[in-house]
Amino acid sequence: MSSENRFVLGMLMPAALFLGLLVAYPICLLIYNSLFAVKTIAPDVREWVGLANYANALTSPRIAESAARTIKYSVFALSFEFIFGFCAALLFNAIADRSRLHRTVFALPLMVPPIVAGLLWRFLLIGNIGILNYGLVAIGLIHSPGDIQWLSDQDLVIYSVAFADIWLTTSFVALVSYAGLTNIPKDLIEAARIDGANALNRFWHVTLPMMRPVIAVVVIVRGVDAAKTFDLIWIQTQGGPAHSSEVFSMNIYQRMVRYGDLGSASASATLFLLVMIILAAVAYWKIWRPSHD
């Protein structure tokens, strides 16, 4: 081994040990617990059940419903965050240095803790006293503040609780996208303009392909973050009404804390981790595909 390789290995070793302690060990413990029937009140009393916890998780109707709601929530939140954030980034890029103040103001929601954001949107949406409904009445879109039950309608609530997520993290998407846009060589845009490409063609054939790595980062980071959301939803509805806003992370919490089923919760968490890794890998390959560039 060369001295340069030894130097690189020495520099990486502290980070590798740190990750091994704080990431690898908990994951191994999670997988280990998932193979036993064990309760949180008596974690030393274990019964080997093998893959039974996984079988129960994969056949449980409530877990399947919570997984479906997680997909709905994540797709809804990520779609609007990406659309709003990317459009804002294009606007910031168009006005260049004049967007400094706008970018600063736009980033303010990132400084709000998720619990505070959840409480804020709960007050905006709750029942007949929600500020949003009074605003809709004022502009004539609805007749009464009780016409739309944002947090009580079982069909609507999973989308309503996503409003706080969209408001909170659209600015993250915008700022990351803006950073990517500023790194696109101006020569490419100018060459396309000289060749007669209009604004739409320049965006589709130059800007969007150059933004693929950034889009991959946004989709992976925000997609995983939205899928594991807990606090924003819990502070607004606690999974209600009738479990209609209970997402997968909340189901794991209920099994672990409320029912004390450590083995079942660990199996569900392990499955969730595997799905997130697979989805992140697919997003990386399909969107970025650096080996094909």
C-alpha positions in Angstrom: 0.0 0.0 0.0 1.4 3.4 -1.0 1.9 6.2 1.4 -0.9 8.1 -0.3 -3.4 5.3 0.2 -2.4 4.9 3.8 -3.0 8.6 4.3 -6.4 8.4 2.7 -7.3 5.3 4.8 -6.1 7.1 7.9 -8.3 10.1 7.1 -11.3 7.9 6.5 -10.9 5.7 9.5 -12.5 8.1 12.1 -15.5 8.6 9.9 -15.8 4.9 9.3 -15.6 4.2 13.0 -18.2 6.9 13.7 -20.6 5.5 11.1 -20.0 2.0 12.4 -20.9 3.0 15.9 -23.9 5.2 15.2 -25.3 3.6 12.1 -24.2 0.0 11.6 -24.6 -1.1 15.2 -28.2 0.1 15.5 -29.1 -1.5 12.2 -27.7 -4.8 13.2 -29.5 -4.6 16.5 -32.7 -3.8 14.7 -32.4 -6.8 12.4 -31.5 -9.0 15.4 -34.5 -7.9 17.4 -36.8 -8.5 14.4 -36.1 -12.3 14.7 -37.4 -12.6 18.2 -40.7 -12.2 20.0 -39.7 -9.6 22.6 -41.6 -7.0 24.6 -40.3 -3.6 25.6 -41.2 -4.2 29.2 -39.0 -7.3 29.3 -36.3 -7.0 26.6 -34.2 -9.8 28.2 -37.0 -12.3 27.7 -36.8 -13.5 24.1 -38.3 -16.2 22.0 -36.8 -17.1 18.6 -39.5 -16.7 15.9 -37.3 -16.4 12.8 -39.1 -14.7 10.0 -42.6 -14.8 11.6 -42.5 -11.1 12.5 -41.8 -10.3 8.8 -44.6 -12.6 7.7 -47.0 -10.9 10.1 -45.9 -7.4 8.9 -46.3 -8.4 5.2 -49.8 -9.8 5.8 -51.2 -7.2 8.3 -54.0 -5.1 6.7 -53.3 -2.2 9.0 -49.6 -2.1 8.0 -50.6 -2.4 4.3 -53.0 0.6 4.7 -50.3 2.7 6.5 -47.8 1.9 3.7 -50.4 3.0 1.1 -51.0 6.2 3.0 -47.2 6.8 3.2 -47.0 6.5 -0.6 -49.9 8.9 -1.0 -48.4 11.4 1.4 -44.9 11.2 0.0 -45.9 11.5 -3.7 -48.3 14.4 -2.9 -45.8 16.3 -0.8 -42.7 15.6 -3.0 -44.6 16.5 -6.2 -45.7 19.9 -5.0 -42.4 20.6 -3.3 -40.5 19.9 -6.5 -42.9 21.9 -8.7 -43.0 24.9 -6.5 -39.3 24.7 -5.5 -38.0 24.2 -9.1 -40.2 27.0 -10.5 -38.9 29.3 -7.7 -35.3 28.3 -8.5 -35.9 29.2 -12.2 -37.2 32.6 -11.1 -34.3 33.2 -8.8 -31.9 32.3 -11.6 -33.6 34.5 -14.1 -33.3 37.6 -11.9 -29.7 36.6 -10.8 -28.2 38.9 -8.1 -31.5 40.7 -7.5 -32.8 37.5 -5.9 -30.7 37.7 -2.8 -33.4 39.1 -0.6 -36.0 36.8 -2.1 -33.9 33.8 -1.5 -33.3 34.9 2.1 -37.0 35.3 2.7 -37.9 32.1 0.9 -35.5 30.2 3.2 -37.2 31.3 6.4 -39.5 28.2 6.7 -36.4 26.0 7.0 -35.6 27.7 10.3 -39.0 26.6 11.8 -39.0 23.4 13.9 -41.3 20.7 12.4 -43.3 20.6 15.7 -44.0 24.4 15.4 -44.8 24.1 11.8 -47.3 21.2 12.6 -49.0 23.3 15.3 -49.2 26.3 13.0 -50.9 24.3 10.2 -53.1 22.6 12.7 -54.5 26.0 13.8 -54.9 27.0 10.1 -56.8 23.8 9.2 -58.6 22.6 12.4 -62.4 22.2 12.3 -64.7 25.2 12.2 -62.1 27.6 13.6 -59.3 27.1 11.1 -58.0 30.4 9.7 -57.8 28.9 6.2 -61.5 28.2 6.0 -62.4 31.7 7.1 -60.1 33.0 4.4 -61.9 30.8 1.8 -65.3 32.1 3.1 -64.0 35.7 2.8 -63.2 35.3 -0.9 -66.4 33.4 -1.6 -65.0 29.9 -2.4 -67.0 28.2 0.4 -70.2 29.2 2.2 -69.3 28.2 5.8 -66.0 27.5 7.7 -67.3 24.0 8.3 -67.7 23.1 4.7 -64.3 21.6 4.4 -63.0 19.4 7.3 -59.4 19.3 6.5 -58.3 17.3 9.5 -61.5 15.3 10.1 -62.4 14.0 6.6 -60.9 10.5 6.3 -60.4 10.9 2.6 -58.8 14.3 2.8 -56.7 14.3 5.9 -53.7 12.5 4.5 -53.3 15.2 1.9 -54.1 18.0 4.4 -51.3 17.1 6.8 -48.9 17.3 3.9 -49.5 21.1 3.6 -47.1 21.7 6.5 -44.4 19.5 4.9 -44.8 21.4 1.6 -44.6 24.8 3.2 -41.7 23.7 5.4 -39.4 22.2 2.8 -40.2 23.7 -0.6 -37.5 26.3 0.1 -34.9 23.4 0.5 -35.8 22.2 -3.0 -35.7 25.8 -4.3 -32.2 26.5 -2.9 -30.7 23.2 -3.9 -32.1 23.6 -7.4 -30.9 27.2 -7.6 -27.4 26.0 -6.7 -27.6 23.5 -9.5 -28.8 26.1 -12.0 -26.0 28.5 -11.3 -23.5 25.7 -12.0 -24.7 25.2 -15.6 -22.2 26.7 -18.0 -23.5 29.9 -19.6 -21.7 28.9 -22.8 -24.1 26.0 -23.3 -27.2 28.2 -22.9 -25.7 30.8 -25.2 -24.8 28.2 -27.9 -28.3 26.8 -27.8 -29.7 30.4 -28.2 -27.4 31.1 -31.2 -28.5 27.8 -32.8 -32.1 29.1 -32.7 -33.5 27.1 -29.7 -36.3 28.9 -28.0 -36.7 29.1 -24.2 -38.6 25.8 -23.9 -36.1 23.9 -26.0 -33.2 25.3 -24.1 -34.8 24.2 -20.9 -35.7 20.7 -22.1 -32.5 19.9 -24.0 -29.9 21.8 -22.0 -31.1 22.9 -18.5 -33.0 19.7 -17.5 -30.3 17.2 -18.6 -27.7 19.2 -16.7 -29.9 19.3 -13.6 -30.3 15.5 -13.5 -27.8 15.0 -10.6 -29.4 17.8 -8.6 -32.9 16.4 -9.3 -31.7 13.0 -8.1 -30.4 14.5 -4.8 -33.7 16.3 -4.3 -35.9 13.3 -5.0 -33.8 10.9 -2.9 -33.4 13.3 0.1 -36.9 14.7 0.1 -38.5 11.4 -0.9 -36.9 9.5 2.0 -37.6 12.4 4.4 -41.3 12.6 3.4 -41.7 8.8 3.7 -40.4 8.8 7.3 -42.3 11.8 8.4 -43.7 11.4 11.9 -43.7 14.6 13.9 -45.5 16.8 11.4 -48.4 14.4 11.2 -48.5 13.4 14.8 -48.8 16.9 16.1 -51.7 17.6 13.8 -53.8 14.4 14.0 -52.0 11.7 16.0 -52.9 9.4 13.1 -56.6 10.1 13.3 -59.4 10.1 12.5 -59.8 6.3 12.7 -56.1 5.8 11.6 -56.8 7.6 8.3 -53.6 9.6 8.6 -51.4 6.9 10.2 -48.3 6.5 8.0 -45.8 3.7 8.2 -43.4 5.4 10.7 -46.4 6.1 13.0 -47.5 2.5 12.8 -44.0 1.4 13.9 -44.2 3.9 16.7 -47.6 2.5 17.8 -46.3 -1.0 17.8 -43.2 -0.1 19.7 -44.5 2.4 22.3 -48.2 1.8 22.7 -48.2 -2.0 22.3 -44.7 -2.8 23.4 -44.0 -5.2 20.6 -40.3 -4.7 20.0 -39.9 -7.7 17.6 -42.8 -6.7 15.3 -41.8 -3.0 15.3 -38.2 -4.0 14.4 -39.4 -6.2 11.6 -41.5 -3.4 10.2 -38.6 -0.9 10.5 -36.2 -3.3 8.8 -38.7 -3.7 5.9 -39.1 0.1 5.7 -35.3 0.5 5.6 -34.9 -2.0 2.8 -37.7 -0.3 0.7 -36.1 3.1 1.2 -32.6 1.8 0.1 -34.2 0.2 -3.0 -36.1 3.3 -3.9 -33.1 5.5 -3.4 -31.0 3.2 -5.6 -33.7 3.2 -8.3 -34.0 7.0 -8.2 -30.2 7.3 -8.4 -30.0 5.0 -11.4 -33.0 6.2 -13.3 -32.5 10.0 -12.8 -28.7 10.4 -12.5 -27.1 7.4 -14.3 -23.7 9.0 -14.3 -22.1 6.0 -16.0 -24.3 6.7 -19.0 -23.3 10.4 -19.3 
